[in-house]
Amino acid sequence: MSSQRVRTTLNIEKNLMKAIKLTAINEEKTQTEIINETLKKEFIDVQKPNNEVRQPLSEMAGIFKAKKPFNSVKLIKKIEHGDDNWYF
């Protein structure tokens, strides 16, 4: 499978990098291969045709479009304090 590659610099936690290195050694792969495979499993569902990307956030539970702008922090505080007039 041929794909375009992008060079990047990441700051990875020391213990995580150690785990990646050990996994690469055990599986006789490069660290880049281990990282790419792990990211693909997390972000691309290889079981779906055409490697569809995850659902957009707007389609996930708990995400909605409001009719008018609101301050979500104030709304949550109202709910936490038992204010029955929190709806908009």
Backbone as CSV, one residue per row, in Angstrom:
resi,resn,N_x,N_y,N_z,CA_x,CA_y,CA_z,C_x,C_y,C_z
1,MET,0.842,-1.176,0.000,0.000,0.000,0.000,0.885,1.237,0.000
2,SER,0.794,2.025,-1.008,1.604,3.221,-1.143,0.822,4.434,-0.653
3,SER,1.479,5.253,0.128,0.807,6.448,0.608,1.804,7.592,0.682
4,GLN,1.269,8.787,0.668,2.123,9.954,0.797,2.588,10.058,2.241
5,ARG,3.767,10.559,2.410,4.317,10.692,3.745,4.621,12.155,4.030
6,VAL,4.530,12.510,5.301,4.820,13.855,5.743,5.844,13.760,6.867
7,ARG,6.908,14.532,6.763,7.889,14.585,7.857,7.387,15.536,8.910
8,THR,7.504,15.120,10.158,7.049,15.972,11.250,7.911,15.733,12.480
9,THR,7.815,16.632,13.416,8.508,16.486,14.692,7.461,16.425,15.786
10,LEU,7.559,15.417,16.626,6.626,15.259,17.745,7.404,15.209,19.049
11,ASN,6.822,15.708,20.096,7.387,15.568,21.439,6.613,14.455,22.133
12,ILE,7.244,13.290,22.216,6.598,12.110,22.780,7.188,11.846,24.163
13,GLU,6.326,11.494,25.100,6.771,11.210,26.460,7.804,10.090,26.455
14,LYS,8.773,10.211,27.357,9.902,9.280,27.398,9.455,7.829,27.568
15,ASN,8.521,7.582,28.496,8.076,6.201,28.743,7.305,5.636,27.557
16,LEU,6.579,6.496,26.843,5.849,6.062,25.657,6.821,5.710,24.525
17,MET,7.851,6.534,24.369,8.843,6.265,23.329,9.581,4.957,23.613
18,LYS,9.843,4.691,24.889,10.501,3.434,25.269,9.621,2.243,24.885
19,ALA,8.307,2.352,25.137,7.380,1.275,24.781,7.335,1.076,23.264
20,ILE,7.355,2.170,22.523,7.358,2.080,21.050,8.623,1.381,20.578
21,LYS,9.753,1.761,21.152,11.032,1.165,20.763,11.053,-0.335,21.048
22,LEU,10.591,-0.733,22.245,10.570,-2.156,22.596,9.621,-2.947,21.694
23,THR,8.472,-2.354,21.383,7.514,-3.011,20.486,8.128,-3.196,19.103
24,ALA,8.811,-2.179,18.628,9.453,-2.255,17.309,10.502,-3.366,17.279
25,ILE,11.276,-3.469,18.336,12.294,-4.525,18.405,11.631,-5.896,18.421
26,ASN,10.609,-6.060,19.267,9.924,-7.354,19.385,9.239,-7.775,18.093
27,GLU,8.699,-6.824,17.353,7.975,-7.143,16.117,8.852,-7.021,14.870
28,GLU,10.137,-6.726,15.088,11.100,-6.555,13.994,10.593,-5.555,12.952
29,LYS,10.150,-4.410,13.449,9.666,-3.320,12.613,10.367,-2.041,13.040
30,THR,10.207,-0.994,12.244,10.763,0.295,12.640,9.797,0.986,13.603
31,GLN,10.313,1.940,14.339,9.466,2.711,15.240,8.403,3.475,14.447
32,THR,8.783,3.962,13.278,7.827,4.673,12.418,6.681,3.752,12.018
33,GLU,6.990,2.504,11.678,5.941,1.551,11.319,4.990,1.308,12.492
34,ILE,5.545,1.162,13.686,4.716,0.935,14.880,3.801,2.130,15.117
35,ILE,4.348,3.327,15.041,3.551,4.540,15.267,2.468,4.673,14.200
36,ASN,2.835,4.486,12.928,1.848,4.592,11.838,0.728,3.572,11.989
37,GLU,1.068,2.335,12.300,0.047,1.291,12.465,-0.904,1.629,13.616
38,THR,-0.344,2.107,14.712,-1.167,2.456,15.876,-2.092,3.625,15.565
39,LEU,-1.580,4.644,14.898,-2.407,5.790,14.532,-3.497,5.398,13.538
40,LYS,-3.168,4.524,12.598,-4.184,4.065,11.635,-5.313,3.323,12.351
41,LYS,-4.945,2.467,13.313,-5.972,1.729,14.067,-6.881,2.684,14.818
42,GLU,-6.328,3.763,15.334,-7.105,4.707,16.131,-7.944,5.650,15.279
43,PHE,-7.406,6.097,14.156,-8.078,7.148,13.396,-8.737,6.697,12.098
44,ILE,-8.387,5.524,11.601,-8.998,5.035,10.361,-9.537,3.640,10.599
45,ASP,-10.807,3.447,10.316,-11.423,2.136,10.474,-11.129,1.332,9.209
46,VAL,-10.167,0.416,9.284,-9.758,-0.336,8.099,-10.792,-1.380,7.679
47,GLN,-11.800,-1.612,8.498,-12.840,-2.571,8.143,-13.855,-1.987,7.154
48,LYS,-13.954,-0.671,7.105,-14.918,-0.030,6.215,-14.309,0.125,4.826
49,PRO,-15.136,0.039,3.797,-14.619,0.265,2.449,-14.059,1.675,2.317
50,ASN,-13.043,1.814,1.517,-12.392,3.103,1.232,-11.771,3.746,2.466
51,ASN,-11.514,2.967,3.520,-10.878,3.490,4.737,-11.518,4.787,5.218
52,GLU,-12.816,4.757,5.429,-13.534,5.942,5.884,-13.000,6.411,7.228
53,VAL,-12.921,7.705,7.387,-12.453,8.292,8.635,-13.608,8.272,9.630
54,ARG,-13.305,8.385,10.919,-14.316,8.401,11.976,-15.429,9.389,11.689
55,GLN,-16.537,9.195,12.405,-17.666,10.112,12.299,-17.229,11.517,12.693
56,PRO,-17.769,12.527,12.026,-17.499,13.894,12.471,-18.056,14.089,13.881
57,LEU,-17.427,14.956,14.658,-17.870,15.189,16.033,-19.332,15.585,16.106
58,SER,-19.818,16.321,15.106,-21.198,16.788,15.137,-22.203,15.641,15.068
59,GLU,-21.766,14.463,14.642,-22.666,13.313,14.556,-22.611,12.442,15.809
60,MET,-21.722,12.751,16.727,-21.597,11.946,17.938,-22.604,12.386,18.987
61,ALA,-22.923,11.486,19.896,-23.884,11.791,20.959,-23.399,12.961,21.799
62,GLY,-24.327,13.833,22.175,-23.988,14.960,23.023,-23.599,16.214,22.263
63,ILE,-23.450,16.125,20.983,-23.096,17.290,20.181,-24.363,17.765,19.479
64,PHE,-24.599,19.059,19.504,-25.802,19.590,18.877,-25.543,20.994,18.372
65,LYS,-26.452,21.494,17.588,-26.386,22.868,17.112,-27.426,23.680,17.871
66,ALA,-27.000,24.787,18.441,-27.915,25.644,19.184,-28.514,26.689,18.239
67,LYS,-29.720,27.099,18.543,-30.383,28.119,17.730,-29.704,29.470,17.881
68,LYS,-29.172,29.711,19.083,-28.464,30.967,19.315,-27.240,30.684,20.182
69,PRO,-26.209,31.520,20.102,-24.992,31.294,20.898,-25.284,31.308,22.395
70,PHE,-24.498,30.555,23.152,-24.630,30.528,24.600,-23.280,30.222,25.226
71,ASN,-23.162,30.537,26.512,-21.944,30.271,27.260,-22.097,28.908,27.939
72,SER,-21.401,27.915,27.432,-21.563,26.554,27.944,-21.108,26.416,29.394
73,VAL,-20.083,27.161,29.793,-19.608,27.078,31.172,-20.682,27.582,32.133
74,LYS,-21.281,28.731,31.816,-22.346,29.270,32.662,-23.540,28.314,32.707
75,LEU,-23.868,27.709,31.579,-24.983,26.779,31.512,-24.738,25.571,32.413
76,ILE,-23.553,25.007,32.358,-23.226,23.845,33.189,-23.271,24.218,34.667
77,LYS,-22.757,25.396,35.004,-22.802,25.839,36.410,-24.238,26.001,36.887
78,LYS,-25.111,26.517,36.027,-26.525,26.651,36.398,-27.131,25.276,36.685
79,ILE,-26.841,24.327,35.824,-27.374,22.972,35.993,-26.840,22.349,37.274
80,GLU,-25.535,22.504,37.525,-24.918,21.935,38.727,-25.510,22.530,40.002
81,HIS,-25.920,23.791,39.945,-26.471,24.457,41.122,-27.984,24.284,41.231
82,GLY,-28.564,23.469,40.378,-29.978,23.151,40.475,-30.920,24.190,39.898
83,ASP,-30.411,25.070,39.046,-31.265,26.083,38.420,-32.169,25.394,37.395
84,ASP,-33.479,25.480,37.596,-34.425,24.837,36.683,-34.648,25.622,35.401
85,ASN,-34.164,26.819,35.323,-34.335,27.643,34.127,-33.073,27.690,33.265
86,TRP,-32.458,26.540,33.104,-31.210,26.490,32.358,-31.427,26.396,30.840
87,TYR,-32.590,25.928,30.429,-32.824,25.715,28.999,-32.842,27.041,28.267
88,PHE,-32.627,26.957,26.948,-32.560,28.177,26.141,-33.478,28.129,24.971
